[in-house]
Amino acid sequence: MSAEPQLDLALAAESDAPALVDVIHAAFGARRAAGPPPAGLSETESSVAKALRDGFGIIARVDGRPAGAVLVGLEVDASTEQPAAVAQWHRVSVHPDFQHHGIATAMIELAEELSSLRGCTYAELGVRVEFPELLAWWRRLGYDVLSRGDHLLRVGRELPVAFEVPTAEDMARLGHWVARVVRPGDLIIAKGELGAGKTTFAQGLGAGLGVEGPIVSPTFVLSRVHRSTASGPALVHVDAYRLGDAAELDDIDLDETAGDAVTLVEWGEGLAEQLSDDRLLLSIERSDDPADETRFVFFRGEGERWEQLHRQIQAVAPTGGLIHD
């Protein structure tokens, strides 16, 4: 049996410019003919290197072979000389040999996270009207049409809210702050590798909600209900790590408590979305340095409930993205 292809995503260096150009040319050259020639075909190593200096880029490799590219423009506010709030996606490309394997989605998710850590709150890009299938793809990622021109649609979406969390105590503090935002019926889906801090966040959330404890990982019982010690909502804490599919999650009968409680599902990505159209997605990433305990936490909102997510979260955690005393 052959090994599963290995996808690696990395921040692009200027030395990656030749590989990025090759991917961009291959991807844009494979598009069907429509209107004027794709602007991506005019990219050179020099122009890509400049784009990396002015902003940043992402390179995707599959088994070491360049497979995807994204260039990110970060405009500078002339009055403050700081990056503006809007990140611009350019030359989103996947080599034809590697298309339809989720590489573009993974690159955009990383670009969103890295941009939010740099202080951006919104992302935009242009989509040519000749390619409605591309517009449909961006819509599936949550991007809305902002304006329409004769040849170009401007689409965009709010970026995740990002926090740098140095310690476990700070992770619990972040959960405590989020408790001020949630209300009965809310669904939080948490992802992050083992030991990333999902349960620590849950403990802080429970403390902020004032529920009965202790809050520990519910791996072997799948779900625990922590009742409020006052008049607030209960916390339903679910661990979906051992579940095979969404049907097994149905067996827990979360519908009985969903309307009156705050439900937090660890390892729930791809399983728990069926529980509500409105959900808060929590992603926890480790530092690249194994000796560094710092975590990077990203909140994404889906549905009407979480519109203006930045305003809601930052109203209770106004620390500029760094959680500590």
C-alpha positions in Angstrom: 0.0 0.0 0.0 1.4 3.4 -1.0 1.9 6.1 1.6 -0.6 8.9 1.9 0.8 12.1 0.2 2.2 14.5 2.6 0.9 18.1 2.4 3.2 20.8 4.0 2.2 24.5 4.2 4.9 27.1 4.9 5.4 30.8 4.9 7.2 31.5 1.6 10.7 32.9 1.5 12.0 35.0 -1.4 14.1 31.9 -2.3 10.7 30.2 -3.1 9.9 32.8 -5.8 10.8 30.5 -8.7 8.7 27.7 -7.3 5.8 30.0 -6.7 6.0 31.4 -10.3 6.0 27.8 -11.7 2.8 27.0 -9.7 1.1 30.2 -10.6 1.8 29.9 -14.3 0.7 26.2 -14.4 -2.5 27.0 -12.5 -3.5 30.1 -14.5 -2.4 28.5 -17.8 -4.7 25.6 -17.2 -7.8 27.7 -16.9 -10.2 27.6 -19.8 -10.0 30.5 -22.3 -12.2 33.4 -21.2 -11.7 37.1 -21.8 -8.2 38.7 -21.6 -5.2 36.5 -20.7 -4.9 35.8 -17.0 -2.8 38.3 -15.2 -1.1 35.5 -13.3 0.8 34.5 -16.4 2.7 37.8 -16.3 4.2 37.1 -12.9 8.0 36.8 -12.7 10.4 35.8 -10.0 11.1 39.5 -9.5 7.4 40.5 -9.1 6.7 37.6 -6.8 9.7 38.4 -4.6 8.5 42.0 -4.3 5.1 40.8 -3.4 6.6 38.7 -0.6 8.6 41.7 0.7 5.5 43.9 0.7 3.3 41.3 2.3 3.8 37.6 2.6 3.1 34.4 0.8 2.2 30.7 1.4 3.7 27.8 -0.5 2.2 24.3 -0.4 4.2 21.2 -1.1 3.1 17.7 -1.6 5.8 15.2 -0.9 8.3 18.0 -1.4 6.9 19.1 -4.7 5.6 22.7 -5.1 1.8 22.4 -5.4 0.1 25.6 -4.3 0.7 29.3 -3.9 -1.0 32.3 -2.3 0.4 35.9 -2.3 -1.0 38.2 0.5 -1.0 42.0 0.2 -0.9 44.0 3.4 -1.6 47.6 2.7 0.0 50.1 5.0 -2.1 52.9 6.6 -0.2 56.1 5.6 -1.3 57.9 8.8 0.0 55.2 11.2 2.5 53.3 9.0 0.9 50.1 10.4 -0.8 47.4 8.3 -4.3 48.2 7.3 -7.2 46.1 8.5 -7.8 44.5 5.1 -5.6 41.7 3.7 -5.7 41.1 -0.1 -5.4 37.6 -1.6 -3.6 37.4 -4.9 -2.7 34.5 -7.3 -4.4 31.8 -5.3 -3.1 28.8 -7.3 -3.0 25.0 -7.1 -0.9 23.2 -9.7 -3.1 21.1 -12.0 -1.5 17.9 -10.8 -2.8 18.5 -7.3 -6.2 20.1 -7.7 -9.4 18.9 -6.0 -7.5 17.7 -2.9 -8.4 20.6 -0.5 -5.0 22.3 -0.9 -6.5 25.7 -1.8 -8.9 25.6 1.2 -6.0 24.7 3.6 -3.8 27.6 2.2 -6.6 30.1 2.6 -7.3 29.0 6.1 -3.6 29.5 6.9 -3.5 32.9 5.1 -6.5 34.0 7.2 -4.9 33.0 10.4 -1.6 34.6 9.6 -3.3 37.8 8.5 -5.4 38.0 11.6 -2.2 37.6 13.8 -0.8 40.6 11.8 -3.8 42.7 12.9 -6.0 42.4 9.8 -9.8 41.9 10.4 -11.0 41.5 6.8 -9.9 39.8 3.6 -10.7 40.6 0.0 -9.9 39.5 -3.5 -11.1 39.9 -7.1 -12.9 37.1 -8.9 -13.4 37.3 -12.7 -17.0 37.2 -13.8 -16.1 34.6 -16.5 -15.5 32.0 -13.8 -18.8 31.5 -11.8 -17.5 28.2 -10.5 -14.7 30.2 -8.7 -17.3 32.5 -7.2 -19.2 29.5 -5.9 -16.1 28.1 -4.3 -15.3 31.3 -2.5 -18.9 31.5 -1.3 -18.5 28.0 0.2 -15.6 29.4 2.2 -17.9 32.2 3.5 -16.9 35.0 1.2 -19.6 37.5 0.1 -19.8 39.7 -3.0 -18.9 43.2 -2.0 -19.1 44.9 -5.4 -19.6 44.1 -9.1 -17.8 45.5 -12.0 -17.9 44.6 -15.7 -15.2 42.0 -15.5 -14.4 41.6 -11.8 -16.4 40.8 -8.6 -14.9 41.9 -5.3 -15.5 39.4 -2.6 -14.5 39.3 1.1 -15.1 38.0 4.5 -14.3 38.8 8.1 -11.1 37.1 9.3 -10.9 35.0 12.5 -10.3 36.7 15.8 -6.7 35.8 16.8 -5.1 35.6 20.2 -1.6 34.7 21.3 -1.8 32.7 24.5 1.5 32.2 26.4 0.4 29.8 29.2 -2.3 27.4 30.3 -3.5 29.9 32.8 -4.0 32.4 30.0 -5.9 29.8 28.0 -8.3 29.4 30.9 -8.6 33.2 31.2 -9.5 33.4 27.5 -12.3 30.8 28.1 -13.5 32.9 31.0 -13.8 36.0 28.8 -15.6 34.1 26.1 -18.2 33.1 28.7 -19.3 36.7 28.7 -20.2 36.4 25.0 -22.0 33.1 24.8 -25.7 32.5 25.6 -28.1 29.6 25.8 -28.2 27.7 22.5 -24.7 28.5 21.4 -22.5 25.8 19.8 -18.7 25.9 20.0 -16.7 23.5 17.9 -13.1 23.2 19.1 -10.2 21.7 17.2 -6.5 21.3 18.0 -4.1 18.4 18.5 -3.8 16.4 21.7 -2.6 18.6 24.5 -3.3 21.9 22.6 -5.5 23.3 25.4 -9.1 22.6 24.4 -10.1 21.2 27.8 -8.2 24.0 29.6 -10.3 26.5 27.5 -13.4 24.5 28.5 -12.4 24.9 32.2 -12.1 28.6 31.8 -15.4 28.8 30.0 -17.1 26.7 32.7 -15.7 29.0 35.4 -17.0 32.0 33.6 -20.4 30.5 33.2 -20.5 29.5 36.9 -21.2 25.8 36.3 -20.6 22.8 38.5 -17.2 21.1 38.1 -14.8 19.6 37.8 -14.5 20.0 34.0 -12.2 17.3 32.6 -12.0 15.7 29.2 -15.1 13.6 28.7 -13.3 11.1 26.3 -14.7 7.9 27.8 -18.2 9.1 28.6 -18.4 11.3 25.4 -20.6 14.0 27.0 -21.0 15.7 30.4 -23.6 18.2 31.5 -22.3 20.8 34.0 -25.3 22.6 35.6 -25.2 26.2 36.5 -24.7 27.1 40.1 -26.7 30.3 39.6 -29.3 31.2 36.9 -27.1 30.9 33.8 -27.0 28.2 31.1 -25.4 24.8 31.7 -22.3 23.7 29.8 -22.5 20.6 27.8 -19.0 19.3 27.2 -18.6 16.8 24.4 -15.5 14.9 23.2 -16.0 13.6 19.7 -12.5 12.1 19.4 -13.7 8.5 19.4 -16.8 9.1 17.2 -16.7 7.7 13.6 -19.3 9.9 12.0 -22.0 12.4 12.6 -24.6 9.7 13.1 -22.8 8.6 16.3 -23.0 12.1 17.6 -26.8 12.0 17.1 -26.9 9.1 19.5 -25.8 11.4 22.4 -29.2 13.3 22.0 -27.7 16.7 22.3 -30.9 18.2 20.9 -32.4 17.7 24.4 -30.0 20.2 25.9 -29.0 22.4 23.0 -31.6 25.1 23.4 -30.9 25.8 27.0 -27.2 25.2 27.3 -23.8 26.2 25.8 -22.5 23.2 24.0 -18.7 22.8 23.5 -17.7 19.9 21.2 -14.0 19.0 21.2 -12.8 17.2 18.0 -16.1 18.2 16.5 -14.9 19.5 13.1 -16.7 17.7 10.3 -19.1 16.1 12.8 -20.9 18.7 14.9 -21.8 21.3 12.2 -25.2 19.6 11.8 -26.1 20.7 15.3 -26.6 24.3 14.4 -26.3 26.7 11.4 -24.9 29.2 13.9 -21.6 28.1 15.5 -18.4 29.4 16.9 -15.3 27.6 15.6 -12.3 27.5 17.9 -8.9 26.4 16.5 -5.8 26.1 18.7 -2.4 25.9 17.1 1.0 25.2 18.9 4.1 27.3 18.4 6.6 25.8 15.9 9.1 25.6 18.8 8.5 22.4 20.8 9.9 24.1 23.9 7.5 27.1 23.6 4.2 26.7 25.4 2.6 29.5 23.5 -0.6 28.7 21.7 -2.4 30.7 18.9 -6.1 30.7 19.2 -8.5 31.5 16.4 -12.2 32.1 16.5 -14.4 31.9 13.4 -18.1 32.6 13.4 -20.6 31.1 11.1 -24.3 32.1 10.8 -26.2 35.3 11.7 -25.5 34.8 15.5 -21.8 35.4 15.0 -21.9 38.3 12.6 -19.6 41.1 13.8 -17.5 38.5 15.7 -14.6 40.8 16.2 -16.8 43.3 17.9 -18.3 40.7 20.2 -15.1 39.0 21.2 -12.9 42.0 21.5 -15.5 43.8 23.7 -14.8 41.3 26.5 -11.1 40.6 25.8 -9.6 44.0 24.8 -6.0 43.0 24.9 -4.9 43.5 21.4 -4.5 39.8 20.8 -2.1 38.9 23.6 -3.6 37.1 26.5 -1.7 37.7 29.8 -1.7 39.9 32.9 
